[in-house]
């Protein structure tokens, strides 16, 4: 009798713990989802009452006016990063996955490149921005400029692209490479027509994520890209570039409704841009997954 | 193009003798060798660039910080004041380094603020992330887990300046009005718990920064943990369940021990992100220099936030000493983040791979 009581007590306690665990897990999920929704809805709700489409076609006047220059500048920066970091990152990923395998180049196997990328991926972005300012803008007399901003921003996002490329290339079946080799294709031709092509969804996804990060950065740009109310020019040096995050950061605690409207509008445009890129990246991933599954 | 390739010898780059007869085949072979070389050298050069960039960054930082290291000495990490001195007054020299009269810099409040906010963030993020990962893998049906998982990823992808704006305009005031008073008034004011009591302020400060940082790093930990949980073989879990273990016991005794290393690694990776986070903290912390927050809710600042908010005014110091001091602070945060990241990646690399997309600015 006493034994069964103890067993019943233990069972009840275990059941209570189990229920508490389930409730706790769901509560945690709710505590993460709710702020995410609150954040996105909050950005829209703050910008919506004063939203006018003309912000996209009006130049900024500092704490008032539109954001045409900032949108254009952010797009220019993202294009530049796509070229600079895109080429560097994809080729670095090719190096890590295809050329630096331990099989080919001894025990090291590109450890130095991988180490540099890992360290860069966790490097505080403001420190990169600081170095860009003191080294490129001041010491080299570039001033606030597109090139300084691009170099720093690219250095920051290269790890994302290299990592995504490497893991996409590693998922290409070895049989593809062996088949290509058996057909007498050279290594470069195999890379171009077989390996990189079948890894393309993963590479593009990594590129999109890197671009969404680059478009949302503030700290590396504040002291390299500078600030301007004008549209971006084609000159790489001595001309500051406007960008969206600057207006969020500068105008949110300036006095006056106009400044707050600029800040909130910039935040909304940023969120829409970033979400669009993340959704596209997600679609590419799920599409390519579906194809590989049906091919199997 | 295609015909010449079809005629090409089947043995890769080493062209056998008969092929030399046909000039088009020889041209194709040369082109293929050139393409091989282009790929190889292109990839090699590209792979050197991140390392070169990182090396340049560290050299610039060290060179720039050296005068500040000489003048500020070891006391820099223990002192509290942050006094730029009289930038229009006399220039004095210490150990041969020029700096404004009366300048005295200490990084202790910045270091303490960096560690405190990151600690709060980790304390909040780890249980939330583990619970989220469990709910997404075990408790919620797949058709709803997918969009919810995407929503969690979005939290990681949003620009930190937007998160900072939300934190300072909405989260801070909400917590200061509804949550902090509750905590501060119920907790007894004894011993170390005194840190959690006292004035709760208006929502800008240590607690709000920590909470928002915690939410920012939840996706990093949750995404990795979710992927790790999916790797745990169903057989082990089903076996444990067949032995009569409850869901909570399976989690505690089978699933979590199976992937513990990966969870620790992801947590340390999140910690690294929190330590280096700049914009959100610069907007939420209150940016108060020169003192450590007296309690959990007080205003403060971190190293990264100080660099971003002080570089502008530091540039007005004609001797360049203020800028050099910021480089020294940058070295400290870079060193902390570096150690944390290397440790995390060592652990993660041993247990699985990490793919969560995160911004940091």
Interface residues (C-beta under 8 A of the other chain):
Chain A: X14 X15 X17 X18 X20 X21 X22 X24 X25 X26 X27 X28 X29 X31 X32 X33 X35 X36 X37 X38 X39 X40 X42 X43 X46 X87 X88 X89 X90 X91 X92 X94 X95 X96 X98 X99 X100 X110 X112 X113 X115 X116 X117 X118 X119 X120 X121 X122 X123 X124 X125 X126 X127 X128 X129 X130 X131 X133 X134 X135 X151 X155 X156 X158 X159 X160 X162 X163 X164 X167 X181 X183 X184 X186 X187 X188 X189 X191 X192 X209 X212 X213 X215 X216 X217 X218 X219 X220 X221 X222 X223 X245 X248 X249 X252 X263 X267 X270 X271 X274 X275 X278 X282
Chain B: X8 X9 X10 X11 X12 X13 X32 X33 X35 X36 X37 X38 X39 X40 X42 X43 X44 X45 X46 X47 X48 X49 X50 X51 X53 X54 X56 X57 X60 X61 X64 X127 X128 X129 X130 X131 X132 X134 X135 X136 X138 X139 X140 X148 X150 X151 X152 X153 X154 X155 X157 X158 X159 X160 X161 X162 X163 X164 X165 X166 X168 X169 X170 X171 X215 X218 X222 X246 X247 X248 X249 X251 X269 X272 X273 X275 X276 X278 X279 X283 X304 X307 X308 X311 X323 X326 X327 X330 X333 X334 X337 X338 X340 X341 X342 X344 X345 X353 X355 X357 X358 X359 X360 X361
